[in-house]
Amino acid sequence: MLLDARKVCTFADYFVICSGEANRQLRAIFEEIEHALKKEGIKPHHHEGTVDSGWLLIDYGDVIVHIFSPEERDYYRLDKLWDEAAAVLRIQ
C-alpha cells in the first residue's frame, strides 16, 4: 500500500506499507528496496527493526517504508492509523 500522507503528517510525505509471509521474504523485500534505490543514488537516513521482530522500517526522509509480518501488520494497523491519508496504490 502506498499512502500520500502530505495532508495529515508533518514528518513524511508518503508511507509504503507491505507484508511478507516469512522471515526470508521480509529480508528479501528489505534488501531489494535498499538495493534498487541505492542504484538510483538514494540512501536511507536510517532503518529500524529486525526480521525476527516481524517489522522493519526504512526511512528515506519524505518516504517511510514499513515491512511487516502479517501478525505485526495486524497488531500495528498502520493502514487504519493513517486512514485519512490518501491511498495512492493498493495491491492485495
Secondary structure, 3 states (H helix, E strand, C coil): CEEECCCCCCCCCEEEEEECCCHHHHHHHHHHHHHHHHHCCCCCCEEEEECCCCEEEEECCCEEEEEECHHHHHHHCHHHHCCCCEEEECCC
